[in-house]
Amino acid sequence: MNNALSITFPFSIVSFFDLKRVLKLRYLLVLSVASALLMAGFYIFQVNAIISEGYSINDYQSKLTQLSQDNKRLEVSSLKSNSLNITEQKIQELGFEKIDKINYIQLIDNQVVTK
């Protein structure tokens, strides 16, 4: 009698390297790599969009600051042009005179002048 010791594996080596199983693993690997690349591309797209929006916000804030400064400058200019001194100078240029005494015409009741 031959007393040889044999070891049995829980699975057979031939079935592990079965062609269908290998193809399924390849498809799974290809699908995993493709989805990882797709997610990486989407991430890069999102980061790019966020950065460009940040630059747009900075541009709009600088434009808003510039417009606020221009608005203040125009308000000051408007107030200067409407000041009382400018008005008095315009009155003198037009030749108006200052009146000290005002004479009113008094009408007696029920008297009307007609022609």
Residue, then its C-alpha position, 0 to 999 in steps of 0.5 A: m500500500n502506498n501511503a501518500l499524503s495529498i493536499t486538496f485545495p478548496f478550489s481547483i486551479v483550473s476553475f480559477f483560471d476559467l476564461k469567463r471569470v478572467l474576462k469578467l475581471r478584466y471588464l470589471l477592471v476596465l470599468s473601474v478605471a474608466s469610472a475613476l477617470l470619469m470622476a477625476g475629469f468631473y472633479i477637474f471640471q468642477v474645480n475649474a468652474i469654481i476658480s473661474e467663478g472666484y475670479s469673476i466675483n473678484d472682478y465684479q467686486s473691483k468694478l463695484t468699488q470703482l463705480s462707488q468711488d465714481n458715484k461719490r465723486l459725482e455726488v460731490s461735483s453735483l453738490k458743488s455745482n448746486s451750491l449757493n455761491i454758484t447760484e449767486q454768481k449766476i444771478q450777478e452774471l445775469g444782471f439781477e439786482k437785490i431788492d431792499k424795499i417791496n411796494y405792493i399795489q393796494l386794491i380797494d374793494n370792488q374797484v376794477v380798472t377796465k378800458 
